[in-house]
């Protein structure tokens, strides 16, 4: 009976392991798979409960591209154009943009939630926004003609890309402003009073500034790389590729890798009308995207310039502190040199008439010389403070 009871206990332990471990694995997989939110062309958000293979099949990208937006892996900032999608990794914004939808990673993150809300507001086309605002009311015929002539709606992927760039540039600019707000008073306080507390505070701020500068530099370099290569910018024109694939010259119908939807049909018709106005040479024109990227490149470059100015201010503060320390050391060195000179002269074996029978005089010479040198040091430091060369 004892042996049977022991066998039953082992069997229960094995069964417990067999039950718990698969559930834990499934829970982890489910938690990681539900970290996507899909936003369509109307701004509707849907949480997807799918794994990475379903995402790869939906947007037609490779596993190496999907790894770029994996939050568990550390990849530098990147904006990559693929045949049917844009893979975007900018700090906390990790998204996959197609010609009709946006897949965003970690939608519950506090920094990503505003991006989702802005996408829901900006993704719907201009026509639908105008219809919602008018509530069914009709404009005069002349006014409608003017609106139709002035309408210059950007492609869906550009609107989504602009939201991501605007969010990341604003985010980094806000972090820079916070750093400036904390750094400049700390540096001024360190200048007025050098202490271990102030030094440690400035050290932490300098480390934070170095990390933030590297993050801003990565985003700036990615935008600069795109602006320098027209082919890379042309790869981001997903709607243009879609129109080429659906044109009567290349195919008789829409590609089978997109679900049938009225959004795609209206997008193709708008792009087709635009292509009829332009010539064939405009297929490689990237002026619209170039203007978009340049605007945010200038913004991120301005943020980087602010950080460079802050770094220069820190360097100037360090130089100022070094000058103060060198002044104290130089003053002390001068005082000690005078003391050593007097002590050395009167310590030599030279006969002095006043020293005959008064051996204790050398002791008093050293004491008086030390007091005079200390007084000279105090006078030098007081004069430097009076002139504002050192802090109080």
N, C-alpha and C positions, 0 to 999 in steps of 0.2 A: 504493500500500500504506500509505503514511504517512497519507493522508487517511482511508482505511478504518479504520486503527487508531484514529485520533482519533475517528471517528464511533462506533466500538464502545465506546470509553471513555466518551463522553457518554451512550450508551445504557445502559451499566452504572450510571452515576451516577443517571440518571433512574429506572432500575428499582429501585435501592437506596432512593431516596426514596419510590417508590411502595409498597415493601414495608414499610419501617420505620415510616413515619408512621401508617398505619392500625393497626398492631400496638400502637404506643404509645398511640393513642387508645383502643383496645379495652381495653388493660391498665388505663388510668386509669379508664375507665368501670366495668370489672369490680371494681376495687379499691374504688371509691366505692359500688357497688351492693351489695357484700357487707358493708356496715356496719350491717346490721339483724339482730336476733335476735328470734324470735317465741316467746313463752311462752303456752301455753294454760291452760285452767282447771285442769288437773292438775299444772301446774308443769313440764311438759316443754319444754325449750328447743330451738329449731331455727333454724339460721342460714339466712337467705333470700338467695338469689342472684338478685335481681330489681332492676329499675330503679325510678325514682320513679313512673313511670306505673302499674306493677303495684301499687305500694303505694297510690297514689291510688284505683285501681279496687277494691282489696281492702277498704279501710276507708271508701271513699266520702267523701273530702274533696277540697277544691280545691287547686290548686297553691299558692295564697297561704298556705294553712294548712300545707302541707308545707314551705314555705320557713322557717317559724318554727322547725322542728327541724333545719334544715340547719346542720351544724357550721361550714361555711365562711362563713356569714353571721352577723353580730352582731345578735341580737335580744334585747330585754329579757325578763325572766322573764314567763311567761304561762301561764295555765290557761284554755283555751277549750273550751266545750262546743258540740259540733256535733250534728247529727241522730243520727248513729250512732257517734260517737267523741268522745274527749276528747284534745285536742292539748295536750301539756304540755312546757314548756320552762323548766326550773329549773336554772340553771348548767350543769353537765355532764350532767344527766339530761334527755335529749330523747326523749320517748316518745309513742306514740299508743295510747290505751287504748280498747278496744271492750267490748261486753258479755260477751265470752268469750275475749279474747286481748289480749296486750300486745306492741307492737312497740317495741323499744328500740334507740336509735342508739348506735354505737360500743361494742359489747359487750366489746371487748378493752381498753378504757381501764381503767387501774388504779383509777380512782374509780368506774367503772361496774360492774366485776366484783362487788363486794359487793352492789350493788343487784340484779343478776341472781340471785345466790345467795339473797338475802332474798325475792325474788319467787318463786323455786322453793319456798321453805319456806312462804310465807304464802298463796300463791294457791290451793292445794287447799282445798276446802271443809272445814268442821269435821267432817262425817260421815266423809269419807274418811280424815282424820287419825286419828279415833277408831278406825276399823276397822283401820288399819295398826298402831296402838299395841296393840290388844287381841289381834292375831294370831288372830282367829277365835273367841276366847273370848266367851261371852255373859254379860251382866250380869243380875242379878236383875230380875224384871219391874218391881218398884217403882222400881228405879234407872233403868231405861230410860224409864219414864214421867216421872221428874223431869227427865232430860236432854232429853227431847223437849219438855217444857213450857218449860224454861229456855233452849233453843236460840234464839238471835237472830242468825242469820248475816247479815253485811252483804253487800250485792251485790258481785259480782266487781269492778266498776270502782272501788268504794270501797276494797276491800282493796288493789288495785294503786295507787290514788292515795295511800293512807295509807303504803305502803312508800316511794313517791317523796318524800312530804313528810317522813317520818321520816328518810330518808337525807340529804336536803338540809339539814334543820335540824341534824342531828348533824354533818354536814360543816362547815357554817358555824360551829357552836359550837366544833368542834375547832380550826378556823383562828383563831377569836377567842382561845381558850385559849393557843394557841401564841404569838400576838401579845402577849398579856398577860405570858406567861412571859419573853419577850424584852424587852418594853418597860419594865416597872417597874424591873428592875435597871439598865437603861441610863439611865433618868431619874434614879435615885438616884445613880448614878455621876457623871452630868453635874452634879447639884446639888453634889456634894462637890468635883468638879474640872472646871473649864471648860477644855476643850481642843478643838482642831480635830477630833481623832478622835472624841471623845464627841459633839460637835455633829453631825458627819456621820452617826454611827450613829443618833442620835435623828431626824435628818432623814429617813433612809430608813425608819425605823419609822413615822414620822408619815405618810409617803406610802403605805406599805402599809396603815395603819389607815384612811386616807381611801378607798382603793380597796375595802377589805373592807366598810367602812360603806355605800358605795354599793351593793354587791352584796346585802348583807343588807336594805337599805332597799327594793330592788326586789322581793325576795321578800315582804317584809312588806306592801308596797303592793298587790301582787297578791292576797294573801290578804284584806286589808282590803276591797279592791274587791269580791271575791266575797261576803264576809260582808254587805256593804251592799246587795247586790242579790239578792233572792229569785229573780228570773227567771233570772239567771245560774246560781245554784245549782241551780235546777230543770232546767236544760239538762244538768247532769251526771248526772242519773238515767237512765242508758241502759237499765237493766233495766226500769224503769217504762215507758219508751217502747216497749220491745220487747213487754212484756205488752199494752200498749194496741194495738199493731199486730197482735198475734196473737190478740186476744180475738175471740169470736164476733160481737161487735157490729160491729167494724171490718173483720174479714176472716174468711174461712173456714179459713185455714191460715196457717202461718208465712210470713214474708216471704221472697222468693226471693233476697235479697241476703245471706243467711247460709247456710253449708253445713249440711246436716243432721247433727246430732250429738246424742248423748244428753245432753251437758252443757246445751245450750240447752233441751232438753225438760224436764230436771229443774229448770232455772232458772225456766222459765215456770210449771211446776206449783207451785214454792215461792212465786213471786211472786203467782200467782193465789190460792193459799190465804191469803196475807197480805192481798191486796186484798179478799177476802171478809169478813175480820174488820173492816177499816176502812170508813169511809164514803166517799162520793164526794168530799167536801171535802178528804180527806187526799191527794188526787192532787197538790195543790200544797204539801204539807207538806214542808219542807226541814230539819226538826229534826235528823234523823240526820246529814246532811252538815254542818249548821251546827255541831253539837257536835264533829265531826271537825276542821273547819277552825279552830274556836276553840282547840282544844287545841294545834295547831301554830302558830297565830298567837301564842298566849301564849309559846310556846317561842322563836320567832324574835324576838318583841318583847323577851324577856329577853336574848337575844344582842345586840340593838341597844342595850339599856340598858347592857350591859357595855362596849360600844364607846363609848357616850356618857360613861360614867364614866372610861374611859381617856383620852378626849379632854379631859375636864375636868382630869385629872391632868397631862396634857401642857401645857395652858394655864396651870395653876398653876405648873408648873415654869418655863415661859417667863417668867411674871410674876416669879417669885423671882429668876431670872437677871437680868432687867431691873432689879430693885431693887438687886441687887449692883453692876451696872454703873453705875447712877445714883449709888450711894453712893460708888464710887471716883471718878467724875467730879465729884461735888459736893465731895468732900474735896480733890481736886486743884484745883478752882476756888477754894475758900476759901484754900488755901495760896498760890496764885498771886496772889489778890487782895491778901493781906497783903503779899506781896513787892512787888507793883506799888505799893501805897500807900506803903510805906516808901521805895522807890526814887524815887517821884514827889515825896514831900515833901522829901527831902534832895537832889533834883536841881534844885530851884528856885533861882533867883538871890536867895536870902535870905542876908543876912550872918550868919554864925555865928562867935562868938568863938573857938571851938575849931578852926575851919577855917582861921584866918589862918596862912598859911605852911605849912599841912599839906594840900595838894591831894590827896594819896594817901588821905586818910581816907574819901572817898566810895567808893573801890574796896573798902575793907574793910567799910564799912557794907553794901554790896550783897552781899558774900560772906557775912557773918555773917547777914544777913537771909535769904538763900537757904537756909543750913544750918538756921536755926530753922524756916523754913516746911516744909522737907522733914521735919524731926523732928516737926512738928505733924501732917503727913500720915501718917507712920508710926504715931503715937500713935492717930489716929482709926481707922485700919484695924485696928490691934491691938485696940482696944476693941470694934470691931464684930465681930471674930472671937471675942473672948472672950464676947460676948453672944450669939453664934450667928447674927448677922445676915448673915454671909457665910461661904462655905465655906473650908475650910483649904487 
